[in-house]
Amino acid sequence: MKVLICDDHSIVRRGIIEVLREDDPTVTCVEASDGDECILLLARGTFDALVLDIGLPGKSGLDVLKEAKQRWPSLPVLMLTVYAEGQYATRALQAGASAYLTKDATPEEVCVALKTIMRGGTHFACAPEPIVPKAALHEKLSSREAQVLKMLAQGITMGEIAASLNLSIKTVSTYRTRILHKLGLQRTGEIIVYGVREGLGEG
């Protein structure tokens, strides 16, 4: 088994190596101290798994993860980090990680997680937060808000919407503000893009 360990703290890398070698004396470990070195080593050799930190200098571990999975999609990746928040586990899962552990995990759990992902399984110590499909976001809009969203997606101006629905521009603006809030957007242009992407501008 050949494992690449990417962490900017040498003492952490050495600790992981000791844990893995105690479990399997035949394991070969290669060290990287930042994201660029990690990608370079992956390009130069073949590895059975990658153990990757999130808090790296330069490129974050999540950026490294995305690039690694794009270039080597079959590479199992174990994220080993101090971040215990579910949002980080979610982002790691979405980017292609097979396992996510915090650095207070036991040596046994690290070894179990590594063996699990090398068999094609997953191991998440932090439960990823539910991923809400973007297509479902507009379902929480009121009927009037949904109507305004659809008209904006069709390229209809605020003034034209107001005239068509027999509303004041101020009222239409209020609906627009509510739509932005409920969809987690910031500008009218983003509403239009969202509506078009979801097929709301058709018809």
Secondary structure, DSSP 8 states (H G I E B T S, - for coil): -EEEEE-S-HHHHHHHHHHHHHH-TT-EEEEESSHHHHHHHHHHS--SEEEE-S--SSS-HHHHHHHHHHH-TT--EEEEES---HHHHHHHHHHT-SEEEETTS-HHHHHHHHHHHHTT--EESS-------GGGGGGGS-HHHHHHHHHHHTT--HHHHHHHHT--HHHHHHHHHHHHHHHT--SHHHHHHHHHHTTTT--
